[in-house]
């Protein structure tokens, strides 16, 4: 239970890293409220999180975050290279069958060196949503990591069937395959 609370605290602590840049970049809408987060998260002690409703730092409680917030925080951690933290956060999701969650669990495990575990998460995500081309891109990259060019090319063909050659996912995987073949 203590470990679970620590993971919740990490997830909540990561949320301002996602939200604050958007507001500082001018996406927060009209004026009001002054700069930054109004003295929020940056003033909270370790293990506490800024509660926007109460406008104060609070200790996180079970169920405080919805799956969308968990996904956003986990994805941001994964993209920052903090894979084990991302896994901890994403594992908190109530819906264990959310393909987005499964995708970034796969991504984080793969980048942590557990490629086989990552493959399992990708396959599960595709079982639920076979048209999720970002999963197919990452699955293709995982195949390349283990030297399976044919598996990567199969995912590239599947992406092409669904989105054509002009999609971001097609371009990224195609580039990875080209690089693999040249090296």
C-alpha positions as a Python dict, from the first residue, in 0.01 Angstrom:
ca = {
    (1, 'X'): (0, 0, 0),
    (2, 'X'): (285, 237, 84),
    (3, 'X'): (445, 172, -254),
    (4, 'X'): (115, 243, -427),
    (5, 'X'): (83, 578, -247),
    (6, 'X'): (439, 665, -347),
    (7, 'X'): (355, 590, -709),
    (8, 'X'): (43, 807, -685),
    (9, 'X'): (256, 1086, -544),
    (10, 'X'): (497, 1051, -835),
    (11, 'X'): (212, 1062, -1083),
    (12, 'X'): (64, 1372, -929),
    (13, 'X'): (402, 1538, -903),
    (14, 'X'): (454, 1481, -1277),
    (15, 'X'): (127, 1645, -1381),
    (16, 'X'): (251, 2004, -1345),
    (17, 'X'): (534, 1917, -1583),
    (18, 'X'): (267, 1851, -1843),
    (19, 'X'): (28, 2134, -1766),
    (20, 'X'): (267, 2416, -1674),
    (21, 'X'): (449, 2426, -2011),
    (22, 'X'): (120, 2461, -2197),
    (23, 'X'): (20, 2762, -1991),
    (24, 'X'): (362, 2921, -2011),
    (25, 'X'): (347, 2880, -2389),
    (26, 'X'): (28, 3084, -2399),
    (27, 'X'): (-226, 2803, -2434),
    (28, 'X'): (-400, 2878, -2109),
    (29, 'X'): (-653, 3115, -2257),
    (30, 'X'): (-731, 3463, -2127),
    (31, 'X'): (-536, 3658, -1862),
    (32, 'X'): (-638, 3619, -1498),
    (33, 'X'): (-457, 3431, -1228),
    (34, 'X'): (-108, 3578, -1265),
    (35, 'X'): (202, 3389, -1371),
    (36, 'X'): (287, 3022, -1332),
    (37, 'X'): (57, 2802, -1130),
    (38, 'X'): (-26, 3061, -869),
    (39, 'X'): (228, 2924, -621),
    (40, 'X'): (91, 2572, -664),
    (41, 'X'): (297, 2260, -721),
    (42, 'X'): (635, 2431, -693),
    (43, 'X'): (561, 2505, -327),
    (44, 'X'): (436, 2157, -236),
    (45, 'X'): (653, 1929, -26),
    (46, 'X'): (771, 1597, -164),
    (47, 'X'): (484, 1348, -162),
    (48, 'X'): (220, 1623, -188),
    (49, 'X'): (34, 1750, -490),
    (50, 'X'): (-137, 2075, -578),
    (51, 'X'): (-514, 2039, -568),
    (52, 'X'): (-664, 2295, -807),
    (53, 'X'): (-1006, 2271, -645),
    (54, 'X'): (-882, 2332, -290),
    (55, 'X'): (-599, 2558, -411),
    (56, 'X'): (-350, 2400, -174),
    (57, 'X'): (-103, 2115, -141),
    (58, 'X'): (-260, 1788, -30),
    (59, 'X'): (-150, 1430, 27),
    (60, 'X'): (-262, 1219, -268),
    (61, 'X'): (-540, 969, -211),
    (62, 'X'): (-638, 653, -397),
    (63, 'X'): (-855, 733, -697),
    (64, 'X'): (-747, 1097, -707),
    (65, 'X'): (-642, 1071, -1073),
    (66, 'X'): (-856, 958, -1363),
    (67, 'X'): (-715, 735, -1636),
    (68, 'X'): (-670, 1028, -1877),
    (69, 'X'): (-450, 1206, -1622),
    (70, 'X'): (-261, 884, -1556),
    (71, 'X'): (-208, 839, -1931),
    (72, 'X'): (-87, 1198, -1974),
    (73, 'X'): (154, 1174, -1680),
    (74, 'X'): (282, 829, -1780),
    (75, 'X'): (331, 930, -2143),
    (76, 'X'): (520, 1244, -2040),
    (77, 'X'): (748, 1042, -1812),
    (78, 'X'): (812, 789, -2089),
    (79, 'X'): (893, 1063, -2340),
    (80, 'X'): (1134, 1213, -2085),
    (81, 'X'): (1317, 879, -2063),
    (82, 'X'): (1192, 809, -1710),
    (83, 'X'): (1067, 464, -1805),
    (84, 'X'): (1043, 294, -1467),
    (85, 'X'): (851, 592, -1327),
    (86, 'X'): (623, 583, -1632),
    (87, 'X'): (555, 214, -1573),
    (88, 'X'): (468, 285, -1211),
    (89, 'X'): (227, 562, -1305),
    (90, 'X'): (65, 380, -1599),
    (91, 'X'): (13, 72, -1381),
    (92, 'X'): (-226, 278, -1168),
    (93, 'X'): (-485, 300, -1446),
    (94, 'X'): (-824, 159, -1354),
    (95, 'X'): (-884, 41, -1711),
    (96, 'X'): (-608, -213, -1767),
    (97, 'X'): (-735, -265, -2123),
    (98, 'X'): (-690, 96, -2242),
    (99, 'X'): (-478, 62, -2559),
    (100, 'X'): (-309, 397, -2489),
    (101, 'X'): (-196, 276, -2147),
    (102, 'X'): (-84, -59, -2290),
    (103, 'X'): (107, 119, -2566),
    (104, 'X'): (314, 330, -2327),
    (105, 'X'): (366, 38, -2091),
    (106, 'X'): (510, -144, -2393),
    (107, 'X'): (717, 158, -2492),
    (108, 'X'): (858, 203, -2141),
    (109, 'X'): (942, -164, -2094),
    (110, 'X'): (1104, -180, -2438),
    (111, 'X'): (1319, 125, -2372),
    (112, 'X'): (1415, -19, -2033),
    (113, 'X'): (1561, -321, -2209),
    (114, 'X'): (1265, -553, -2152),
    (115, 'X'): (1177, -581, -2520),
    (116, 'X'): (986, -909, -2483),
    (117, 'X'): (764, -759, -2213),
    (118, 'X'): (708, -455, -2434),
    (119, 'X'): (608, -679, -2725),
    (120, 'X'): (340, -836, -2507),
    (121, 'X'): (187, -499, -2420),
    (122, 'X'): (191, -391, -2786),
    (123, 'X'): (23, -715, -2895),
    (124, 'X'): (-246, -674, -2630),
    (125, 'X'): (-310, -313, -2740),
    (126, 'X'): (-347, -428, -3101),
    (127, 'X'): (-579, -711, -2999),
    (128, 'X'): (-809, -442, -2857),
    (129, 'X'): (-757, -184, -3134),
    (130, 'X'): (-594, -323, -3450),
    (131, 'X'): (-608, 22, -3612),
    (132, 'X'): (-389, 192, -3350),
    (133, 'X'): (-102, 277, -3583),
    (134, 'X'): (122, 434, -3318),
    (135, 'X'): (134, 93, -3149),
    (136, 'X'): (220, -60, -3484),
    (137, 'X'): (506, 187, -3529),
    (138, 'X'): (647, 108, -3185),
    (139, 'X'): (593, -266, -3238),
    (140, 'X'): (789, -241, -3563),
    (141, 'X'): (1071, -63, -3379),
    (142, 'X'): (1068, -340, -3117),
    (143, 'X'): (1101, -600, -3392),
    (144, 'X'): (1405, -414, -3522),
    (145, 'X'): (1555, -413, -3172),
    (146, 'X'): (1551, -792, -3171),
    (147, 'X'): (1673, -814, -3532),
    (148, 'X'): (1337, -912, -3683),
    (149, 'X'): (1329, -709, -4005),
    (150, 'X'): (1038, -910, -4147),
    (151, 'X'): (826, -833, -3837),
    (152, 'X'): (900, -461, -3871),
    (153, 'X'): (816, -465, -4242),
    (154, 'X'): (488, -642, -4165),
    (155, 'X'): (393, -359, -3927),
    (156, 'X'): (489, -102, -4192),
    (157, 'X'): (254, -272, -4440),
    (158, 'X'): (-24, -273, -4177),
    (159, 'X'): (25, 100, -4116),
    (160, 'X'): (17, 166, -4490),
    (161, 'X'): (-314, -25, -4521),
    (162, 'X'): (-469, 189, -4251),
    (163, 'X'): (-324, 537, -4310),
    (164, 'X'): (-121, 531, -4629),
    (165, 'X'): (240, 627, -4681),
    (166, 'X'): (186, 988, -4578),
    (167, 'X'): (123, 925, -4208),
    (168, 'X'): (371, 1015, -3936),
    (169, 'X'): (378, 655, -3813),
    (170, 'X'): (456, 521, -4162),
    (171, 'X'): (734, 775, -4210),
    (172, 'X'): (892, 709, -3870),
    (173, 'X'): (893, 330, -3903),
    (174, 'X'): (1005, 345, -4265),
    (175, 'X'): (1299, 561, -4158),
    (176, 'X'): (1388, 317, -3878),
    (177, 'X'): (1375, 23, -4120),
    (178, 'X'): (1597, 208, -4371),
    (179, 'X'): (1847, 285, -4095),
    (180, 'X'): (1840, -80, -3980),
    (181, 'X'): (1906, -204, -4332),
    (182, 'X'): (2200, 37, -4381),
    (183, 'X'): (2372, -63, -4058),
}
